[in-house]
Structures are given as C-alpha cells and as structure tokens.
C-alpha cells in the first residue's frame, strides 16, 4: 500500500513532467515563430504577452530609426529647396 506522502510525491512528479513537456513544446513553437516574423512583430508579440501596450506604428517608433548622414535621392531636391529658401527668402511680390 502506498502512503499518502508517496501518492502526493507521485502526483507532483507527474505534474512537473507535464509542465516540462509543455515548456519544451512552447519553446519549439517560439523558436519557429522567431525564425519567420520580422523584428518589429517579434517585439510586439513580446510586449503584448508581457501585458505592455503595442508600439506605435510607422516612423514614429524611435527604436526602428536608422540614423545616417547619407542623403537618399528622394531627399535631395527638398533639402536643396529648403536650404535656398533659408538663404534668400521668397518675397511676397513674386508670389502674387
């Protein structure tokens, strides 16, 4: 006959074994997700699971800004126009 203590130990050992199996399964799932989602989605998933609010969308998230001194072709014309305007402001007479 098993004592109450032995039954409790057996029950707890079975519970630990089930929890370990669930943890291994979840770890495999998370590694699979990690291989297939982008960095932003991975951060969003982590924040949501931790009970934190999601990050703002688009260029408003500083963690994703890429700082550089290099200009891209899309910025050159706008930048030059702004620079010229700062040196010689357009008079109102020419605009009318």
N, C-alpha and C positions, 0 to 999 in steps of 0.2 A: 504494500500500500504506500502511496505517495503522501507525504505530509503536505500541509497547506503551504509551507515555505517552498517546497520543491515545485509545486504547481505554479506558484507565483513566479519563481525563477524561470520556469519553462515558458510561461506566458510572456514575460518580459523579454526573454531571449528571442522568441518568435516575433515579437513586436519590433525589436531592434533590427532583426534580419529583414523584415518587411520594409522598414524605414530606409535601411541601407540600399535595398533593391530599388526603391522609389527614387532615392537620391542619385543613384547611378543612372537610371533611366532619364531623369530630368537633366542631368549633366550632359548626357549624349544629345538630348534634344536641344539644349542651349548651345552646344558646340556646333551643331548643324545650322541653327539659326544664325549664329555668329559668322559662319562662312558665307552666308547668302544674302545678308542685309547690309545696307550701307552704314557708314559710321554714325550718321545722324539718327537713323532708325534704331540702331543699337542703343544709343544714348537715350532716345525717347522711351524705348521699352524699359530700360533700366530705371529711369526716373519714375515712370508710371507704376512699376512694380514696387518701388520704394515709397509710394504714396506722395511723390512730388508732382507738381504741375508740369505739363509738357513745355518744351522750349518754344519761343516764338518762331514763326515761320519766316523763311526768306533771309534776306541780307541783314535782318535786324538782330541776328544772333552773333555776338562778338566771338564766341568760341570757334566759329567757322570762317572768320575773316582771314583772308590771305593778304598780309601786308607786303607791298613791294614798291620799289621806286620806278619800275618799268611801266611805260605807258602802253596801252593797247590801242590799236588803230581807231577804235570807237571813241576814245577819249581825246585824241589829239586835236581834232578840229574844235571841239567845245572848249578845251583848255586854252588853245590859242586865242579864240574869240574872247574869252573871259580876261585873258592877260592884256589884249589890246584895249579892251574896254576900260580896264583899270588904269592904263597909261593915258588914254585920250578919250574921256567920256563923250558920248554922242550928244551933240547939242540938240535942244528941243526943236530948233528951227528946221533941222534936217529931217526930223521925224514927221513933221506936219505936211 
